Amino acid sequence: MKIFLIVGSIVIPIVMVVLQRKWWKLHIFFNLAALISTLIFGNIASIAIFNIIKDNKVFMTNIHSVFLNPFFLITGAYLGLYLLYTIILRTLNEYQNK
C-alpha cells in the first residue's frame, strides 16, 4: 500500500498534465475540482474544530477523529495531487518560455 501511495503521487499528477495538454477543458475541470475540494476540506476541518471548542473537549484524540471522515481524506488527497500537478505545469511553462 505504501508503494501504491508513493507511485500514485508521482504518476497521477504527470497523467493530469498530459491529459490537460491534450484536452484543455480538463484544466478547467481540475481547477473546479480543486475549488470544490478546498471548500469541502476546509468546512469539514472548521466544523470539527468548532465542535471541539464548543464542547470544551480539547484532546488530541477528538481532533484526530476528523481523519475518519472519507470526504476529508478524499478531498485532501486530491488537493495534494492538484498541488503537484500545478507545480509540474508551472515548471514546464517556465522551461518552455526560456
DADA-V759936 format. One record per residue. RES is the residue in one small letter. PSI is psi in radians with two decimals (NA if undefined). Layout:
[[RES PSI] [RES PSI]]
This chain:
[[m -0.66] [k -0.72] [i -0.73] [f -0.75] [l -0.74] [i -0.84] [v -0.70] [g -0.66] [s -0.27] [i -0.80] [v -0.78] [i -0.81] [p -0.61] [i -0.73] [v -0.67] [m -0.73] [v -0.80] [v -0.77] [l -0.73] [q -0.42] [r -0.55] [k -0.78] [w 1.84] [w -0.58] [k -0.42] [l -0.53] [h -0.75] [i -0.74] [f -0.79] [f -0.70] [n -0.77] [l -0.70] [a -0.65] [a -0.68] [l -0.82] [i -0.73] [s -0.70] [t -0.74] [l -0.83] [i -0.84] [f -0.84] [g -0.71] [n -0.71] [i -0.78] [a -0.78] [s -0.64] [i -0.70] [a -0.76] [i -0.73] [f -0.78] [n -0.65] [i -0.77] [i -0.72] [k -0.74] [d -0.08] [n 0.76] [k 1.19] [v 1.38] [f 2.63] [m -0.63] [t -0.53] [n -0.79] [i -0.51] [h -0.21] [s -0.34] [v -0.45] [f -0.18] [l -0.17] [n 2.04] [p -0.56] [f -0.65] [f -0.79] [l -0.74] [i -0.81] [t -0.66] [g -0.70] [a -0.75] [y -0.69] [l -0.64] [g -0.78] [l -0.69] [y -0.67] [l -0.79] [l -0.69] [y -0.80] [t -0.60] [i -0.73] [i -0.78] [l -0.82] [r -0.71] [t -0.78] [l -0.72] [n -0.72] [e -0.67] [y -0.70] [q -0.49] [n -0.16] [k NA]]
